[in-house]
């Protein structure tokens, strides 16, 4: 039986792993580029980078002072979203030593791949 590649979608998605440079952390980046970012109150949890018609770096930081309360759903982690639209990607990349990215069409499971051209 022949396998035929079928691409039913134009988008690819995946994961990206970053090794931070010089012992720096995502909190270091936040402290430099987000006004009023307070490490005693916030801890960076995630980063999203959008590059299209514009570049937007979004930081999601745990609000360590608002862990109890009724303004968020039970079992959820309260975070503050910081959107940076004036910070160039080069500033973010200066905090990175290396990164590894795998993107997939998701038409086939990646864990089922077998490399045949060894």
Secondary structure as UniProt FT lines:
FT   STRAND          13..20
FT   TURN            22..23
FT   HELIX           26..33
FT   TURN            35..36
FT   TURN            39..41
FT   STRAND          42..51
FT   STRAND          55..63
FT   TURN            64..65
FT   TURN            74..75
FT   STRAND          79..84
FT   HELIX           89..93
FT   TURN            94..95
FT   STRAND          96..104
FT   HELIX           110..112
//
